[in-house]
């Protein structure tokens, strides 16, 4: 077996022991070592923990539990529910976990049997099972003992484990030239903190210096700056969600102003499309692309539109979303929690901390986190904040005179006590507590309002850190942590000082989102080209390495960005601008997006998309209705029809290239395109196609090629 296969086999056994809470101190340290040293192992750990949590809830409570419903009755008559767990929960859980573990062990054993002849020649001298290998990590000689009823050693022979051999100085047969332990980067002196009244220029300079320090520490050289053509296309897609129109591109490229980049950022953040784009992004994050018909998607996006248009502080928006009450139509913010209050509010607990605090706690619903201080009790303490929250379902008459569902979010005066079951089968109570602050569980205290207040308090910078990390990832493709919503001791940020200072300045700016966007987009790192150089070829996060932001990482357009950009390449007059008149167009876009969206049947209401180069997407780009609309030269307002009105072939090709790729073609590209158009026209005429039609179809083919190129669909 290879080194990676051995580690994953060992990891599977360690994970089994973790879920059964029978890890020794040495085993815990070994588990941490494996997970933190290999991105694949980290992903395996996260997937295993997620599966474990899913099995726990599927066995114990059922994954298809309905949204809790209560009838509108006087608060004095509301009972004080105390929900006892099912008696057979632990037996069912044990059966499910045993089945999963047997499958894992079977796969490991099968691989070992089939690959015996392929095993590398390792050290001849075996290491005794009870001998602790000598290495840089100190391990206690007296680990915590485990009761004999649960004792079972991890069945990975140390003598056959490459990592343990390397710690003993024994020779190791490697499959490649990569070192087993990464070289420690150069340590730099800590940067001075920015004052609370720091200017925008000082903040941008701080960003540049800390990123440059990272290049120096990693011994890499950044790529050159992007051209204006690359930068304007990038910033339009990132800020307002579409490519620039030909007129917008020409105006920027022709400008000689030294501060034109800053002026464009300020212009875009004041453009109505900015509001439409960011309200769409956060509607998708809050409730997904597909939701129940009972959830009022338009009302939620109306709330976000009003908030982004007024540039409300991010802390105020989060407070409203977490503490919202009322019906889903009048108060659009209520739809966030209405979409996640099923399954004992477990999804609401997980998504609230993940989106707003950058912390994934869903795996701690059934056991303590192995690498940080997150505990099972903390999950249920946060969950108890939602104990008072109830959903009232009624009926209303819609615009066509039919009855439609109506949801209302209310907080009863007394939510009662939350109970949870530990891995030992003990039932424990949990009371509302967040960030070390206990909230009274007495009747009359609105727990969700208290949670919202604690989350958005100026003393708690976790909200700011999470937003800065998410925004950085939006513009660069990678955040300071990976994943961006799993921040903590176990997942250290790549640039901790930069993250902390940006979060501090974000708080001092009163959570000004537009200001944060300007700081990021005007930094030197954001202006870099996406081209590799020999000096920074190692800066490639796609292979699991740490991002150093020495170039712009290539991102694929989202489905929404592609849809809106194709409208620009067809007819710029059809692009979505003012949200007040764009809802019908956005509904049409949402229906188009549903072909890529799949809802996952789990307790966290997750969903995924197939918008990643699948056959469906390829066929859509080849001959879908949007592409056909772009290639329609019979409608006078389309870009293709306007290009065909140009007299010279050079101007026609330049117009099409600027519309699709936001750049003019190179001289070599221009010559090659003219040659291909000439040959294509002759070919069509030879097949009795009228001369004028042959010319039109030849340029139609050129535009089709531009729209189906990687350069069009990628943000670079």
C-alpha positions in Angstrom: 0.0 0.0 0.0 1.1 3.5 -0.7 1.8 6.0 2.1 -1.4 7.9 1.4 -3.4 4.6 1.5 -1.8 3.6 4.8 -2.6 7.0 6.3 -6.2 6.9 5.1 -6.7 3.4 6.4 -5.3 4.5 9.8 -7.4 7.6 9.7 -10.6 5.5 9.1 -9.9 3.5 12.3 -9.0 6.6 14.3 -12.3 8.2 13.1 -14.2 5.1 14.2 -12.6 5.3 17.6 -13.3 9.1 17.8 -17.0 8.6 17.1 -17.1 6.0 19.8 -15.1 8.2 22.2 -12.3 5.7 23.0 -9.3 7.6 21.6 -6.2 7.7 23.9 -4.0 10.8 24.1 -1.5 9.3 21.7 -4.3 8.4 19.2 -5.7 12.0 19.4 -2.3 13.5 18.6 -1.9 11.0 15.7 -5.3 11.9 14.4 -4.5 15.6 14.5 -1.1 15.0 12.8 -2.7 13.1 9.9 -5.6 15.5 9.3 -3.5 18.7 9.5 -0.7 17.4 7.3 -2.8 16.4 4.2 -5.7 18.3 2.6 -7.2 14.9 1.4 -7.1 13.7 5.0 -8.8 16.9 6.2 -11.5 16.4 3.6 -11.9 12.7 4.6 -12.3 13.8 8.2 -14.9 16.4 7.4 -16.9 14.0 5.2 -16.7 11.3 7.9 -17.8 13.7 10.6 -20.7 14.9 8.4 -21.7 11.3 7.6 -21.6 10.4 11.3 -23.8 13.4 12.2 -26.2 12.4 9.4 -26.4 8.8 10.6 -26.9 10.0 14.1 -29.9 12.1 13.2 -31.3 9.7 10.6 -31.3 6.9 13.2 -32.4 8.9 16.2 -34.8 11.6 15.0 -35.4 10.9 11.3 -34.0 13.1 8.5 -37.4 14.0 7.1 -38.9 15.7 10.2 -41.3 18.4 9.3 -41.1 22.0 10.2 -42.5 22.6 13.7 -46.0 24.1 13.5 -48.1 25.7 16.2 -51.5 27.2 16.1 -52.0 30.9 17.1 -53.1 30.5 20.7 -52.7 32.8 23.7 -49.2 32.6 25.1 -50.5 31.8 28.6 -52.0 28.5 27.2 -48.8 27.4 25.5 -47.4 24.2 27.2 -43.8 23.8 28.3 -42.6 21.0 26.2 -39.9 18.7 27.4 -38.9 16.4 24.6 -37.4 13.1 25.7 -35.1 11.3 23.4 -36.1 7.9 22.0 -35.1 4.9 24.1 -33.7 3.0 21.2 -31.6 5.8 19.8 -28.2 4.5 21.0 -29.0 1.0 19.8 -29.9 2.3 16.3 -26.9 4.5 16.2 -24.6 1.6 17.2 -26.0 -0.6 14.5 -25.6 2.2 11.8 -22.0 2.9 12.8 -21.1 -0.7 13.0 -22.3 -1.3 9.5 -20.4 1.7 8.2 -17.2 0.6 10.0 -17.5 -2.9 8.7 -17.7 -1.6 5.1 -14.6 0.6 5.7 -12.6 -2.3 7.1 -13.7 -4.5 4.3 -12.5 -2.0 1.7 -9.2 -1.6 3.5 -8.6 -5.3 3.8 -9.5 -5.9 0.1 -7.1 -3.2 -1.1 -4.4 -4.6 1.2 -4.9 -8.2 -0.3 -5.0 -7.0 -3.9 -1.9 -4.8 -3.6 0.4 -7.1 -1.6 2.8 -7.5 -4.5 3.0 -3.8 -5.0 4.0 -2.8 -1.5 7.2 -0.8 -1.3 10.3 -2.2 0.5 10.2 -0.4 3.8 12.6 -0.6 6.8 13.6 -4.1 7.7 13.8 -3.5 11.5 10.3 -3.3 12.9 9.3 -1.0 15.6 7.8 -2.5 18.7 4.0 -1.9 19.0 4.3 -0.2 22.4 7.4 1.8 21.5 6.7 5.5 20.9 8.8 6.6 17.8 11.3 9.3 18.3 10.4 12.5 16.6 9.9 16.2 16.9 6.6 15.8 18.7 6.7 15.1 22.5 4.2 12.5 23.6 3.4 11.8 27.2 4.7 8.5 28.5 1.6 7.9 30.5 -1.4 8.4 28.2 -4.9 8.4 29.6 -6.0 4.8 30.1 -9.1 3.4 28.4 -11.4 0.9 30.0 -10.7 -2.6 28.8 -14.2 -3.0 27.5 -13.4 -0.4 24.8 -9.7 -1.1 24.3 -8.8 -1.8 20.7 -5.5 -0.7 19.1 -5.3 0.8 15.7 -4.3 -1.9 13.4 -1.6 -0.1 11.4 1.9 -1.5 11.8 4.3 1.3 12.7 7.1 -0.5 10.9 5.2 -0.2 7.7 4.1 3.4 8.1 6.2 5.9 6.0 5.5 8.8 8.4 6.7 6.8 11.5 9.7 5.6 9.6 10.7 9.2 8.7 10.5 10.1 12.4 12.9 7.3 13.2 15.3 8.2 10.5 14.7 5.0 8.5 14.7 5.0 4.8 11.3 5.4 3.1 10.2 4.4 -0.3 8.5 7.5 -1.7 6.2 7.5 -4.7 7.3 11.1 -5.7 9.9 13.7 -4.8 7.7 15.7 -2.4 8.9 16.0 1.1 6.9 14.2 3.8 7.0 17.4 6.0 6.7 20.8 4.4 9.6 23.2 4.8 8.7 25.8 7.4 8.4 29.3 5.7 10.5 32.2 6.7 9.2 33.9 9.9 8.7 37.6 9.6 8.4 40.3 12.2 4.8 41.1 13.2 3.3 44.2 11.5 2.3 47.3 13.4 -1.4 47.6 14.0 -3.4 50.1 12.1 -5.0 52.9 14.1 -8.8 53.0 14.3 -8.9 56.2 12.2 -6.6 54.8 9.5 -7.2 56.3 6.0 -8.2 54.2 3.0 -4.7 54.6 1.5 -3.1 53.4 4.8 -5.3 50.3 4.8 -4.6 49.4 1.2 -0.9 49.9 1.8 -1.1 47.6 4.8 -2.8 44.9 2.6 -0.1 45.3 0.0 2.7 45.0 2.6 1.3 41.9 4.3 0.7 40.1 1.0 4.3 41.1 0.0 5.6 39.7 3.2 3.9 36.4 2.4 5.7 36.3 -1.0 9.0 36.9 0.7 8.4 34.2 3.3 7.4 31.7 0.6 10.3 32.9 -1.7 8.1 33.6 -4.7 7.8 36.5 -7.1 4.3 37.8 -8.1 3.0 37.9 -11.6 2.9 41.2 -13.4 -0.1 43.5 -13.2 -3.1 42.6 -15.3 -4.0 44.7 -18.4 -6.8 47.1 -18.1 -8.9 44.8 -20.3 -8.4 41.9 -17.9 -9.0 44.1 -14.8 -12.2 45.7 -15.9 -13.8 42.4 -16.9 -12.8 40.9 -13.6 -14.1 43.7 -11.4 -17.4 44.0 -13.3 -18.0 40.2 -12.8 -17.0 40.3 -9.1 -18.8 43.5 -8.1 -22.0 43.7 -10.2 -22.1 40.1 -11.5 -21.8 40.5 -15.3 -19.2 41.5 -18.0 -19.0 45.1 -19.1 -20.9 46.2 -22.2 -18.7 47.3 -25.2 -19.5 51.0 -24.5 -18.5 50.6 -20.8 -15.3 48.9 -21.7 -14.3 51.4 -24.4 -14.9 54.3 -22.0 -12.7 52.9 -19.3 -9.9 51.7 -21.7 -9.8 55.2 -23.4 -9.5 57.0 -20.0 -6.1 58.5 -19.2 -6.9 59.3 -15.6 -4.4 58.0 -13.0 -7.2 57.2 -10.5 -9.6 55.6 -13.0 -9.5 52.2 -11.2 -10.7 53.8 -7.9 -13.3 55.9 -9.8 -14.6 52.7 -11.4 -14.9 50.9 -8.1 -16.8 53.8 -6.6 -19.1 54.0 -9.7 -19.9 50.2 -9.6 -20.8 50.2 -5.9 -23.3 53.0 -6.6 -24.7 51.3 -9.7 -28.2 49.7 -9.3 -26.8 46.4 -10.6 -24.6 46.2 -7.5 -27.7 46.0 -5.3 -29.3 43.4 -7.6 -26.1 41.3 -7.7 -25.3 41.2 -3.9 -29.0 40.7 -2.9 -29.0 37.7 -5.3 -25.7 36.4 -3.8 -27.0 36.6 -0.2 -30.4 35.2 -1.0 -28.7 32.2 -2.5 -26.4 31.8 0.6 -29.3 32.3 3.1 -32.0 30.0 1.5 -30.3 28.4 -1.5 -31.3 28.5 -5.1 -34.3 26.3 -4.6 -36.7 26.5 -1.7 -40.2 25.4 -0.6 -43.1 27.4 -2.2 -44.0 28.4 1.3 -40.8 30.4 1.6 -41.3 33.9 0.2 -38.1 34.3 -1.8 -39.1 37.7 -3.2 -39.8 39.2 0.2 -36.4 38.1 1.5 -34.6 39.5 -1.5 -36.6 42.8 -1.1 -35.2 43.0 2.4 -31.7 42.5 1.1 -32.2 45.0 -1.7 -33.3 47.7 0.7 -30.4 46.9 2.9 -27.7 46.9 0.2 -29.2 50.0 -1.5 -29.0 51.9 1.8 -25.6 50.4 2.5 -26.8 49.4 6.0 -24.1 48.1 8.3 -23.5 44.3 8.0 -24.1 44.0 11.8 -27.6 45.5 11.5 -28.5 43.2 8.6 -27.4 40.1 10.6 -29.3 41.3 13.7 -32.5 41.6 11.7 -32.1 38.2 10.1 -31.4 36.4 13.4 -34.0 38.2 15.5 -36.8 38.6 12.8 -40.4 38.0 13.7 -43.7 38.4 11.9 -45.2 37.0 8.7 -43.0 36.0 5.7 -44.5 38.6 3.4 -44.4 41.7 5.6 -41.0 41.1 7.1 -38.9 39.4 4.5 -36.0 38.7 6.9 -38.1 36.0 8.6 -37.8 33.8 5.5 -34.2 33.0 6.5 -35.1 31.1 9.6 -38.4 29.9 8.2 -36.4 27.9 5.7 -34.2 26.2 8.3 -36.4 25.5 11.4 -37.0 21.9 10.6 -35.5 19.0 12.5 -35.4 20.6 16.0 -33.8 23.8 14.5 -30.6 21.9 13.9 -30.2 23.4 10.4 -30.9 26.9 11.8 -28.2 26.4 14.4 -25.6 25.2 11.9 -26.2 27.7 9.1 -26.4 30.7 11.5 -22.9 30.0 12.9 -21.5 29.0 9.5 -22.7 32.0 7.5 -22.3 34.7 10.0 -19.5 33.5 12.3 -17.5 31.4 10.0 -17.7 28.3 12.3 -18.9 24.9 11.4 -20.4 23.2 14.4 -22.8 20.7 12.8 -20.5 17.8 13.7 -20.5 18.7 17.4 -24.2 18.0 17.7 -23.3 14.4 18.6 -19.7 14.6 19.9 -17.0 17.1 20.9 -14.7 18.5 18.3 -11.3 16.8 18.4 -9.1 19.7 17.4 -10.6 22.8 19.1 -12.6 23.7 22.2 -16.0 23.2 20.5 -18.1 20.8 22.5 -21.4 19.0 22.1 -22.9 21.1 24.9 -22.0 24.3 23.0 -23.9 23.2 20.0 -27.1 22.6 22.0 -26.5 25.8 24.0 -26.7 27.8 20.8 -29.6 25.6 19.6 -31.5 26.5 22.8 -31.7 30.1 21.6 -34.2 28.9 18.9 -36.3 26.9 21.5 -38.9 29.7 21.8 -39.2 30.1 18.0 -42.3 28.6 16.5 -43.9 28.7 13.0 -47.6 29.5 12.5 -49.0 28.2 9.3 -52.2 29.6 7.8 -53.8 30.3 4.4 -54.3 33.5 2.4 -55.8 34.5 -0.9 -53.2 35.2 -3.6 -53.6 37.6 -6.5 -55.5 35.2 -8.7 -58.0 34.3 -6.0 -56.5 31.0 -4.9 -55.6 30.0 -1.4 -51.8 30.0 -0.7 -49.8 29.1 2.4 -48.8 31.8 4.7 -46.1 31.4 7.4 -45.5 33.5 10.4 -42.5 33.4 12.8 -43.2 34.0 16.4 -41.4 33.8 19.8 -43.4 32.3 22.6 -42.7 33.6 26.1 -41.4 30.3 27.5 -39.4 27.9 25.3 -38.6 25.4 27.9 -35.3 23.5 28.3 -33.3 21.8 25.5 -32.2 18.3 26.1 -29.5 16.3 24.2 -28.0 12.9 24.4 -24.2 12.4 24.9 -22.3 9.6 23.3 -22.5 7.7 26.6 -26.3 7.7 26.4 -26.8 10.3 29.1 -29.5 13.0 28.6 -28.2 16.5 29.5 -29.9 19.9 29.6 -28.6 22.9 27.6 -29.4 26.5 28.4 -28.8 29.5 26.1 -25.2 30.5 26.1 -23.0 32.2 23.5 -19.3 33.3 23.6 -19.2 32.6 27.3 -22.2 34.8 28.1 -25.2 33.1 29.7 -28.7 34.3 28.8 -31.6 33.8 31.2 -33.9 30.9 30.3 -36.7 32.4 32.2 -40.0 33.2 30.6 -40.3 36.7 29.0 -36.7 36.8 27.8 -36.5 36.8 23.9 -33.6 34.4 23.4 -33.1 35.1 19.7 -32.9 38.8 20.2 -30.2 38.2 22.9 -28.3 35.9 20.5 -28.5 38.5 17.7 -27.2 41.2 20.1 -24.3 39.0 21.3 -23.4 38.0 17.7 -23.3 41.6 16.5 -21.7 43.2 19.6 -18.7 45.4 18.9 -16.7 43.4 21.4 -17.1 40.2 19.3 -15.0 40.4 16.1 -16.0 36.9 15.0 -18.7 38.4 12.8 -16.3 40.8 11.2 -13.6 38.1 10.6 -16.1 35.8 9.0 -17.4 38.5 6.6 -13.9 39.7 5.7 -12.8 36.1 5.0 -15.9 35.4 2.9 -15.5 38.7 0.9 -11.8 38.0 0.3 -12.7 34.5 -1.0 -15.4 36.0 -3.3 -12.8 38.3 -5.0 -9.8 35.9 -5.0 -11.4 32.5 -5.2 -9.7 31.5 -2.0 -10.1 32.9 1.5 -7.6 33.1 4.4 -8.9 29.7 5.5 -10.1 26.7 3.6 -13.0 26.2 3.8 -14.0 29.8 4.4 -16.7 29.0 6.9 -14.6 26.7 9.1 -12.4 29.1 11.0 -10.8 28.1 14.3 -7.7 26.8 16.0 -7.6 23.7 13.8 -7.7 25.8 10.6 -5.2 28.7 10.9 -5.5 31.6 8.4 -2.8 32.1 5.8 -2.4 35.8 6.7 -3.6 36.1 10.3 -2.4 39.7 10.9 -4.1 40.8 7.6 -7.3 39.1 8.5 -7.4 40.5 12.0 -6.6 44.1 10.9 -9.1 44.1 8.1 -11.7 42.8 10.5 -10.8 45.5 13.0 -11.0 48.2 10.3 -14.3 46.7 9.1 -15.7 47.2 12.6 -14.3 50.7 12.8 -16.0 51.6 9.5 -19.3 50.5 11.1 -19.4 47.3 9.0 -19.4 49.2 5.7 -19.5 46.6 3.0 -18.8 49.0 0.1 -15.7 50.2 1.9 -14.5 46.7 2.4 -15.0 46.0 -1.3 -13.0 49.1 -2.3 -10.1 48.1 0.0 -9.9 44.6 -1.6 -10.3 45.6 -5.2 -7.7 48.5 -5.0 -5.1 46.2 -3.5 -2.0 45.2 -5.6 -2.9 41.5 -5.2 -6.3 42.0 -6.9 -4.6 43.8 -9.8 -2.2 41.0 -10.6 -2.5 38.9 -13.8 -3.7 35.3 -13.6 -0.7 34.1 -15.7 1.8 31.8 -14.1 5.5 32.6 -13.9 8.5 30.3 -13.2 9.0 32.2 -9.9 5.4 31.6 -8.6 4.4 28.3 -10.2 4.3 26.8 -6.7 1.5 29.2 -5.7 -1.3 26.9 -6.9 -4.0 26.3 -4.3 -5.8 23.9 -6.6 -3.2 21.2 -5.6 -3.9 21.8 -1.9 -1.0 24.2 -1.2 -1.4 27.4 0.8 -2.6 30.4 -1.3 -0.1 33.3 -1.4 -2.1 35.5 -3.8 1.0 36.1 -6.0 -1.4 36.0 -9.0 -5.1 36.1 -9.6 -6.6 32.6 -9.3 -8.9 31.7 -12.1 -12.5 31.2 -11.2 -15.4 29.9 -13.2 -18.5 32.1 -13.6 -21.4 31.3 -11.4 -24.6 30.3 -13.2 -26.1 33.8 -12.4 -23.0 35.5 -13.8 -23.1 33.5 -17.0 -26.8 34.2 -17.6 -26.4 37.9 -17.1 -23.2 38.0 -19.2 -24.8 36.2 -22.1 -27.6 38.8 -22.0 -24.9 41.5 -22.4 -23.3 39.7 -25.4 -26.8 39.5 -27.0 -28.3 42.9 -26.4 -27.0 45.2 -23.6 -30.4 46.9 -23.5 -31.8 43.7 -21.9 -29.4 43.6 -18.9 -30.9 43.7 -15.4 -30.3 47.1 -13.8 -32.9 48.5 -11.5 -34.2 45.8 -9.2 -37.7 47.4 -8.9 -38.3 46.5 -12.5 -36.2 43.4 -12.7 -38.0 40.8 -10.7 -39.8 39.2 -13.7 -36.4 38.9 -15.5 -34.8 37.4 -12.4 -37.6 34.8 -12.1 -36.9 33.8 -15.6 -33.2 33.5 -14.8 -34.1 31.4 -11.7 -36.1 29.0 -13.8 -33.2 28.6 -16.1 -30.9 27.9 -13.1 -33.0 25.1 -11.8 -31.6 22.7 -14.4 -28.3 22.9 -12.5 -29.6 22.7 -8.9 -30.0 19.6 -6.9 -31.3 19.6 -3.3 -29.5 17.2 -0.9 -31.7 15.1 1.3 -30.0 15.7 4.6 -30.7 17.5 7.9 -28.9 20.6 6.9 -31.0 21.6 3.9 -27.9 21.6 1.6 -27.9 21.8 -2.1 -25.4 21.5 -4.9 -25.1 22.4 -8.5 -23.8 20.7 -11.6 -22.6 24.0 -13.1 -19.0 22.8 -13.4 -18.4 21.8 -17.0 -20.9 19.0 -17.2 -22.4 17.7 -20.4 -25.6 19.7 -19.6 -23.7 22.9 -19.4 -21.6 22.1 -22.5 -24.8 21.5 -24.6 -26.3 24.6 -23.2 -23.4 26.7 -24.3 -23.3 25.0 -27.7 -26.9 25.4 -28.8 -29.0 26.5 -25.9 -31.6 29.3 -26.2 -29.4 31.9 -24.7 -26.6 31.2 -27.2 -29.2 31.2 -30.1 -30.3 34.6 -28.9 -26.8 35.9 -28.9 -26.2 34.6 -32.5 -29.5 36.1 -33.9 -28.3 38.6 -36.5 -31.8 39.3 -37.8 -32.7 41.4 -34.8 -31.2 44.9 -35.4 -30.4 45.6 -31.7 -28.2 42.5 -31.1 -24.4 43.0 -31.0 -23.9 40.6 -33.9 -26.3 42.5 -36.1 -24.6 45.8 -35.1 -21.2 44.2 -35.9 -22.3 43.1 -39.3 -23.1 46.7 -40.2 -19.4 47.6 -39.9 -17.7 47.9 -43.4 -14.3 46.3 -42.7 -13.7 42.7 -41.5 -11.3 44.1 -39.0 -13.9 46.3 -37.2 -16.4 43.5 -37.2 -14.1 41.1 -35.5 -12.9 43.8 -33.1 -16.5 44.5 -32.1 -17.3 40.9 -31.5 -14.1 40.3 -29.5 -14.7 43.4 -27.3 -18.3 42.3 -26.6 -17.4 38.7 -25.6 -13.9 39.0 -24.2 -13.6 42.7 -23.3 -10.5 43.1 -25.4 -9.4 43.7 -28.9 -7.9 40.7 -30.8 -4.1 40.5 -31.3 -2.7 41.1 -34.8 -2.1 37.4 -35.2 -5.6 36.5 -34.0 -7.1 39.1 -36.3 -5.3 37.7 -39.3 -6.3 34.1 -38.5 -9.9 35.1 -38.0 -10.1 36.8 -41.3 -8.6 33.8 -43.0 -11.1 31.4 -41.4 -14.0 33.7 -42.3 -12.9 33.9 -45.9 -12.6 30.1 -46.2 -15.9 29.5 -44.4 -17.7 31.9 -46.7 -16.3 30.2 -49.8 -17.4 26.8 -48.4 -21.0 28.0 -47.8 -21.3 29.7 -51.2 -20.1 26.5 -52.8 -23.1 24.8 -51.3 -25.5 27.2 -52.8 -25.8 29.5 -49.7 -26.5 33.1 -50.8 -23.4 35.3 -50.6 -24.8 37.7 -47.9 -26.1 34.9 -45.8 -22.8 33.1 -46.1 -21.0 36.1 -44.7 -23.4 36.5 -41.9 -23.1 32.9 -40.9 -19.3 33.0 -41.0 -19.3 35.9 -38.5 -21.9 34.0 -36.5 -19.4 31.1 -36.2 -16.7 33.5 -35.0 -19.0 34.9 -32.3 -20.0 31.3 -31.3 -16.3 30.4 -30.9 -15.7 33.4 -28.7 -18.7 32.6 -26.4 -17.7 28.9 -26.1 -14.0 29.7 -25.3 -12.6 29.2 -21.8 -11.6 32.8 -21.9 -15.3 33.8 -21.9 -16.6 31.5 -19.1 -13.6 32.0 -16.7 -12.9 35.0 -14.5 -9.2 35.6 -14.9 
